[in-house]
Each structure stands twice: as structure tokens, then as C-alpha cells.
Amino acid sequence: MVVAQQFVDLAALKQRHPLAEVVTAAGVQLRGQGRVRQGLCPFHDETAGSFTVYGDTARFHCFGCGASGDVLDFVQRVEGLTLPQAIRRLDSGAGLAAPARGRSPALATRSRPPTTAVPRRDPALLTAAARCYHRALWRHPQGRAYLATRGISTATAKRLGLGYAPGRGLRRDLAAAGFDGAQLRASGLFVARGAERFAGMVVVPAVRDRQVQWLAGRAIASERTPRFQTLPGPKPLLGLGRLGPAPRWVVLTEGLFDWLTLVEWGLPAAAVLGTQGLDRVAAALQSCPRVVLAFDADDAGRAAATQLTELLGRRAITITLPPGISDVADLATRPDGRAVFRRLVATAQRPR
């Protein structure tokens, strides 16, 4: 590795070979055109589309098996190469071969790592974990301070059971609550070498019938990659379980803090947490008579809103965020943010 760095400008090499293009050439079909794109992971068998490419950091992360890295890490792993070999592979100008039937030739012929099973979700264990995170939020001011910078009050944090993961103590507390080692390993709460999945993150629980069904986290440190983490496996429609069996209307948004912002404002809201699996989202909302779509103001968000409008029909209405506002969370700290958003909703619902 040292020798390679002496003769190769790695930063320039990565610029010449954008990660999304290399990933696509290796047979991973990425959905979306925005900052975050997703597809099926090439490193383990899945159907949920957990493999995520981040355009702003030029890194990938799979929320199913935990694989992550930059374009060189991807080439090394997908083709079974060393770092010098991966550098030569990219700099040869040949790139990766176009795939057949959605898989790269290397993936079709080389031995694959063992399939990572999706951990089974145990609502009792996840509820206990969420309580640990919630208690930690009040012991660690950095978590509350981060929420405040995003416009989320302590009252909302208490009402939603938000938490903070300091990165230590969770295994001990869950063991003291009666959960054994096999249950902890199967929970998805821990990753390589027993590290906590949500360490350093604000943690948001998805609740249904007073039990936690799923967890998501957002890193409070800007340098942390990935900034967003979830339990492995299919994502629920965050917040829908809190709205009762037959909500009259719902504001559907994209991101974790978009949803928190809407709940802070007292609106009935749910979040898709990405732009994948929109057919399942539409099915979950089949009994809701009015769905207000408040997606991100980027290509992926607009495409998702268009697709959901087609799936939901006349029940869907789309709002357009003001110029310079990329998502709902951008309005959270503006003094007039709530009023601006309510006007957008009112305008969108007027007969045309």
C-alpha cells in the first residue's frame, strides 16, 4: 500500500473513476439520481436493496452485511484483488466489464462470502434497547444538543422515545434484562467484533402496539460515515404505527429528520427513509384517503414523488419546497418554518 501511494495520486484516481459508475459497471443496478442511491448488495444475497452509494462522500455502505468503503475497497472486494491490483485495474482504462444479467463476471465465477442472514427482530429486545438509549440521552448532553440544533425539542424527544447511543454498555444492560448471547447476536444491534451499530448516534424507534419494531440512527459527528444507520432488513414506514388504524391524512416524507420535524410541528407524518420499495409504501397507505408528498428537492425525490403519485392516484398531492430548501428538515430551525410548510400544504390541497 505504501509503495502504491508513492507513485499514484489516489485522490485523482478516485475522481477519474466515480464510485457510482464503477458500481454500476460491476452489475449493481442503482436506483435514483440524487446524493444517495441504492441497489441490491453484490456481497450477500438480499431482496431489500440495502447497498447504498453516497455521492457526497464517494463511499458505499451495505446496511445488511456491513460492507463499506470507497471505490478502491469496492474493486478489491468485488474482484478479489489486492490494493495495488485494484489501482492497476482502474488505471488500466478498461474499467470493470459490463455485467450479464445484472451480475459482474467476477461475481459469477469467484467464490462468494457466506450469506449474511437478516437478523430476526424481537420487539421485546428492541423495546429494551430503545429504553437503554432513551435513558442515555438524558445522561449525555451531546445527544440532546444535536437534537436542539435540528429543531427537535426535549418534549418531542420524550414523546417519541428518542435516544442516544454512547457506544458502550448496551450489551451489559440487555444481558442484565435477561436476554442471552444468541438473542443479542441475532438482534442486529451489534456489528463486527461486538461493536454497537448505533454508537455515536441519535436513535429513533419505530413503534407499533407500544412495542419497538425497528430502530434507525443518525450520527451527530459530521465526519462519521455512514451518517445514517438502520437495523438490517426491510424498512418499515416510520411513524405509521403511531397514527392509528385509519388516519384521515398523512404527510409522507423522505428522511429521518424530515419526519421528526413534522412530528415536532404536530402533523400526522410518516417517512419512507429512502426512495426504494415504493410499491410497499403505497400498499401500507391504501386505506389513507389523503397523502401529502413532501420529498427532497432533488432528482431522486422528484422521481419518487412521481412514482408514488402513479401508485396512489388522486389520493396523492405533492408540495414543492421553496427555492434553496432541499428537504423538510431545512425548515426546522427557521422561525417561520412551520408556517411556511403549512402554507405549502394548504396551497397544494386547493382545487385546481
C-alpha positions as CSV (number, residue, x, y, z in Angstrom):
1,M,0.0,0.0,0.0
2,V,2.8,2.4,0.8
3,V,4.5,1.7,-2.5
4,A,1.3,2.4,-4.4
5,Q,0.8,5.7,-2.6
6,Q,4.3,6.9,-3.6
7,F,3.5,6.6,-7.3
8,V,-0.2,7.1,-7.6
9,D,-2.3,10.1,-6.8
10,L,-5.2,8.2,-5.1
11,A,-7.4,11.2,-4.8
12,A,-7.1,11.9,-8.6
13,L,-7.6,8.2,-9.3
14,K,-10.9,8.2,-7.4
15,Q,-12.0,11.4,-9.2
16,R,-11.4,9.8,-12.5
17,H,-13.5,6.8,-11.6
18,P,-16.7,7.9,-9.8
19,L,-17.9,5.2,-7.4
20,A,-21.4,5.0,-8.8
21,E,-20.1,4.4,-12.3
22,V,-17.8,1.6,-11.1
23,V,-20.5,0.0,-9.0
24,T,-22.9,0.1,-12.0
25,A,-20.3,-1.5,-14.2
26,A,-19.9,-4.3,-11.7
27,G,-23.6,-5.2,-12.2
28,V,-25.3,-3.4,-9.3
29,Q,-28.3,-1.6,-10.6
30,L,-28.6,1.6,-8.6
31,R,-31.9,3.4,-8.2
32,G,-32.2,7.2,-8.0
33,Q,-30.1,10.0,-9.4
34,G,-29.6,12.1,-6.3
35,R,-27.0,12.2,-3.5
36,V,-28.0,8.8,-2.2
37,R,-28.5,5.8,-4.5
38,Q,-29.4,2.2,-3.5
39,G,-29.4,-1.2,-5.0
40,L,-29.0,-4.9,-4.2
41,C,-25.8,-5.7,-2.4
42,P,-23.3,-7.7,-4.5
43,F,-21.6,-9.1,-1.4
44,H,-24.6,-11.0,0.1
45,D,-27.9,-12.4,-1.0
46,E,-30.8,-10.0,-0.3
47,T,-34.0,-8.6,-1.7
48,A,-34.3,-5.4,0.3
49,G,-31.8,-3.2,-1.6
50,S,-29.5,-2.3,1.4
51,F,-26.4,-1.4,-0.7
52,T,-26.1,2.4,-0.6
53,V,-23.8,4.7,-2.5
54,Y,-23.2,8.2,-1.2
55,G,-22.4,10.8,-3.8
56,D,-21.2,13.5,-1.4
57,T,-18.5,11.2,0.3
58,A,-17.9,8.8,-2.6
59,R,-18.3,5.9,-0.3
60,F,-20.6,2.8,-0.1
61,H,-22.2,1.0,2.8
62,C,-24.5,-2.0,3.0
63,F,-27.0,-1.9,5.8
64,G,-27.4,-5.7,5.5
65,C,-23.9,-7.2,5.7
66,G,-21.9,-4.1,6.8
67,A,-19.6,-3.9,3.8
68,S,-18.3,-0.4,3.3
69,G,-15.5,1.7,1.8
70,D,-14.5,3.8,-1.2
71,V,-14.1,2.9,-4.9
72,L,-10.9,1.0,-4.3
73,D,-12.4,-1.0,-1.5
74,F,-15.3,-1.9,-3.8
75,V,-13.0,-3.1,-6.6
76,Q,-10.8,-5.1,-4.3
77,R,-13.8,-6.8,-2.8
78,V,-15.9,-7.4,-5.9
79,E,-12.9,-8.7,-8.0
80,G,-10.9,-10.3,-5.2
81,L,-7.9,-8.1,-5.7
82,T,-5.1,-6.5,-3.6
83,L,-4.9,-2.7,-3.4
84,P,-2.1,-2.4,-6.0
85,Q,-4.0,-4.7,-8.3
86,A,-7.2,-2.6,-7.8
87,I,-5.3,0.5,-8.6
88,R,-3.9,-1.0,-11.8
89,R,-7.4,-2.3,-12.7
90,L,-8.9,1.1,-12.5
91,D,-6.0,2.9,-14.1
92,S,-5.7,0.5,-17.0
93,G,-8.6,2.4,-18.6
94,A,-10.6,-0.9,-19.1
95,G,-12.8,-0.3,-16.0
96,L,-15.0,-3.2,-14.9
97,A,-16.6,-5.4,-17.5
98,A,-20.3,-4.7,-18.3
99,P,-22.4,-7.3,-16.5
100,A,-24.6,-10.0,-17.8
101,R,-28.0,-10.4,-16.2
102,G,-27.2,-7.9,-13.5
103,R,-24.0,-9.5,-12.2
104,S,-20.4,-8.8,-12.9
105,P,-18.3,-11.7,-14.4
106,A,-16.1,-11.7,-11.3
107,L,-19.1,-12.2,-9.1
108,A,-20.4,-15.0,-11.3
109,T,-17.2,-17.0,-11.1
110,R,-15.5,-16.4,-7.8
111,S,-16.4,-17.9,-4.5
112,R,-18.7,-15.6,-2.6
113,P,-18.6,-14.8,1.1
114,P,-21.2,-16.6,3.3
115,T,-24.7,-15.2,3.0
116,T,-25.5,-12.9,5.9
117,A,-28.9,-13.7,7.3
118,V,-31.2,-10.8,8.1
119,P,-31.4,-10.7,11.9
120,R,-34.8,-11.6,13.4
121,R,-36.4,-8.7,15.1
122,D,-37.5,-9.3,18.6
123,P,-39.9,-6.5,19.7
124,A,-39.2,-7.2,23.4
125,L,-35.4,-6.9,23.0
126,L,-35.7,-3.8,20.7
127,T,-38.0,-2.2,23.2
128,A,-35.5,-2.8,26.0
129,A,-32.7,-1.5,23.8
130,A,-34.7,1.7,23.0
131,R,-35.2,2.3,26.7
132,C,-31.5,2.0,27.3
133,Y,-30.8,4.6,24.5
134,H,-33.6,6.8,25.9
135,R,-32.0,6.8,29.4
136,A,-28.6,7.5,27.8
137,L,-30.0,10.6,26.0
138,W,-30.5,12.3,29.4
139,R,-27.1,11.3,30.6
140,H,-25.2,12.5,27.5
141,P,-25.8,16.2,26.7
142,Q,-24.3,15.9,23.2
143,G,-27.3,13.9,22.0
144,R,-29.8,16.5,23.3
145,A,-27.6,19.3,21.9
146,Y,-27.6,17.7,18.5
147,L,-31.4,17.4,18.5
148,A,-31.7,21.0,19.5
149,T,-29.6,22.1,16.5
150,R,-32.0,20.2,14.3
151,G,-35.1,21.9,15.8
152,I,-36.3,18.9,17.9
153,S,-37.4,19.8,21.4
154,T,-36.9,17.7,24.6
155,A,-40.7,17.3,24.8
156,T,-40.8,15.6,21.3
157,A,-37.7,13.5,22.3
158,K,-39.6,12.2,25.3
159,R,-42.9,11.7,23.4
160,L,-41.2,9.7,20.7
161,G,-38.7,7.8,23.0
162,L,-35.7,9.2,21.1
163,G,-32.3,8.0,22.4
164,Y,-28.6,8.3,22.2
165,A,-26.1,5.5,21.8
166,P,-22.8,6.3,23.6
167,G,-21.3,3.1,22.2
168,R,-20.8,1.2,25.4
169,G,-23.0,-0.5,28.0
170,L,-25.8,-1.8,25.8
171,R,-24.7,-5.4,25.8
172,R,-24.3,-5.4,29.6
173,D,-27.7,-3.7,30.2
174,L,-29.6,-6.1,27.8
175,A,-27.9,-9.1,29.4
176,A,-29.0,-7.8,32.8
177,A,-32.5,-7.6,31.5
178,G,-32.4,-11.3,30.7
179,F,-31.5,-11.5,27.0
180,D,-28.9,-14.2,26.2
181,G,-25.9,-14.1,23.8
182,A,-27.8,-15.7,21.0
183,Q,-30.6,-13.2,21.1
184,L,-28.1,-10.3,21.2
185,R,-26.2,-11.7,18.2
186,A,-29.4,-12.1,16.2
187,S,-30.7,-8.6,17.1
188,G,-28.7,-6.6,14.5
189,L,-27.7,-4.2,17.3
190,F,-24.1,-5.2,17.1
191,V,-21.7,-5.4,14.2
192,A,-18.1,-6.6,13.8
193,R,-16.3,-7.6,17.0
194,G,-19.3,-6.8,19.1
195,A,-19.3,-3.0,18.4
196,E,-22.6,-1.3,18.8
197,R,-24.3,-0.5,15.5
198,F,-25.6,2.9,16.5
199,A,-22.6,4.1,18.5
200,G,-22.4,7.9,18.5
201,M,-25.9,8.3,17.0
202,V,-29.2,9.7,18.0
203,V,-31.5,6.7,17.8
204,V,-35.2,6.8,16.6
205,P,-37.5,3.9,17.3
206,A,-40.4,2.7,15.1
207,V,-43.3,1.8,17.5
208,R,-46.4,-0.2,16.8
209,D,-48.7,-1.5,19.5
210,R,-46.5,0.1,22.2
211,Q,-43.5,-2.1,21.2
212,V,-40.4,-1.1,19.3
213,Q,-40.4,-2.9,15.9
214,W,-37.3,-1.3,14.4
215,L,-34.5,1.3,15.0
216,A,-32.7,3.9,13.0
217,G,-29.8,6.2,13.9
218,R,-28.2,9.4,12.8
219,A,-24.6,10.2,13.7
220,I,-24.1,13.5,15.5
221,A,-20.5,13.9,14.2
222,S,-20.3,15.3,10.7
223,E,-17.2,13.2,9.9
224,R,-18.9,9.9,10.7
225,T,-19.5,7.6,7.8
226,P,-22.2,6.4,7.2
227,R,-24.2,9.2,8.9
228,F,-27.4,7.1,8.8
229,Q,-27.8,3.6,10.1
230,T,-30.7,1.2,10.4
231,L,-31.2,-2.4,11.5
232,P,-30.7,-4.8,8.7
233,G,-33.6,-6.0,6.6
234,P,-36.7,-4.3,5.2
235,K,-37.5,-0.8,6.5
236,P,-40.9,0.0,7.9
237,L,-42.9,3.1,7.1
238,L,-41.6,5.1,10.0
239,G,-44.3,6.7,12.1
240,L,-47.3,5.0,10.5
241,G,-47.7,2.8,13.6
242,R,-48.3,5.9,15.7
243,L,-51.1,7.2,13.6
244,G,-53.8,4.6,14.5
245,P,-55.6,2.2,12.2
246,A,-57.2,4.7,9.9
247,P,-55.5,8.1,9.7
248,R,-57.6,10.7,7.7
249,W,-54.4,12.1,6.1
250,V,-50.7,11.8,6.4
251,V,-47.7,13.8,5.3
252,L,-45.2,11.4,3.7
253,T,-41.6,12.5,3.6
254,E,-38.2,11.0,2.9
255,G,-35.7,11.3,5.7
256,L,-35.4,10.6,9.4
257,F,-35.2,14.3,10.5
258,D,-37.8,15.3,8.0
259,W,-40.2,13.1,9.9
260,L,-39.0,14.3,13.3
261,T,-39.6,17.9,12.1
262,L,-43.1,17.2,11.0
263,V,-43.9,15.4,14.3
264,E,-42.4,18.4,16.2
265,W,-44.9,20.6,14.3
266,G,-47.8,18.4,15.3
267,L,-48.5,17.0,11.8
268,P,-49.5,13.3,11.1
269,A,-46.4,12.1,9.3
270,A,-44.6,9.1,8.1
271,A,-41.2,8.6,6.4
272,V,-40.1,6.2,3.7
273,L,-36.4,6.6,4.6
274,G,-35.1,6.5,1.1
275,T,-36.7,6.1,-2.3
276,Q,-36.8,2.2,-2.5
277,G,-39.7,-0.1,-2.2
278,L,-42.4,2.5,-3.0
279,D,-44.9,-0.2,-4.0
280,R,-44.8,-1.4,-0.4
281,V,-45.3,2.1,0.8
282,A,-48.3,2.6,-1.4
283,A,-49.8,-0.7,-0.1
284,A,-49.3,0.4,3.5
285,L,-51.2,3.6,2.8
286,Q,-54.0,2.0,0.8
287,S,-56.6,3.0,3.5
288,C,-55.5,6.6,3.9
289,P,-57.7,8.9,1.9
290,R,-55.2,11.8,1.5
291,V,-51.4,11.6,1.3
292,V,-49.3,14.7,1.1
293,L,-45.9,14.0,-0.6
294,A,-43.1,16.2,0.8
295,F,-40.0,14.6,-0.7
296,D,-36.5,16.0,-1.1
297,A,-36.0,18.7,-3.8
298,D,-33.6,16.6,-5.8
299,D,-33.9,14.2,-8.8
300,A,-34.4,11.1,-6.6
301,G,-37.0,12.9,-4.5
302,R,-38.9,14.1,-7.5
303,A,-38.8,10.7,-9.2
304,A,-40.1,9.0,-6.0
305,A,-43.0,11.6,-5.7
306,T,-43.9,10.9,-9.4
307,Q,-43.9,7.1,-8.8
308,L,-46.0,7.4,-5.7
309,T,-48.5,9.7,-7.4
310,E,-48.9,7.0,-10.1
311,L,-49.4,4.3,-7.4
312,L,-51.7,6.3,-5.1
313,G,-53.7,8.1,-7.8
314,R,-55.9,11.0,-6.8
315,R,-55.2,10.5,-3.1
316,A,-51.7,11.9,-3.5
317,I,-50.8,15.6,-3.7
318,T,-47.3,16.9,-4.0
319,I,-45.9,20.0,-2.4
320,T,-43.0,21.9,-3.9
321,L,-40.4,23.2,-1.4
322,P,-39.3,26.8,-1.6
323,P,-36.1,27.7,-3.6
324,G,-33.0,27.0,-1.5
325,I,-34.7,24.4,0.7
326,S,-33.5,20.9,0.0
327,D,-35.8,19.0,2.4
328,V,-38.4,19.5,5.1
329,A,-35.6,19.4,7.8
330,D,-34.1,22.5,6.3
331,L,-37.2,24.4,7.5
332,A,-36.9,23.1,11.1
333,T,-34.7,25.8,12.5
334,R,-36.3,28.7,10.6
335,P,-38.6,30.8,12.8
336,D,-41.2,30.7,10.1
337,G,-40.6,27.1,9.1
338,R,-43.8,25.6,10.4
339,A,-45.9,28.4,9.0
340,V,-44.2,28.1,5.6
341,F,-44.8,24.4,5.5
342,R,-48.4,24.7,6.5
343,R,-49.0,27.2,3.7
344,L,-47.4,24.8,1.2
345,V,-49.8,22.1,2.3
346,A,-52.8,24.3,2.2
347,T,-51.9,25.6,-1.3
348,A,-51.3,22.1,-2.6
349,Q,-54.7,20.9,-1.4
350,R,-56.7,23.7,-3.1
351,P,-58.8,22.6,-6.1
352,R,-57.1,23.3,-9.4
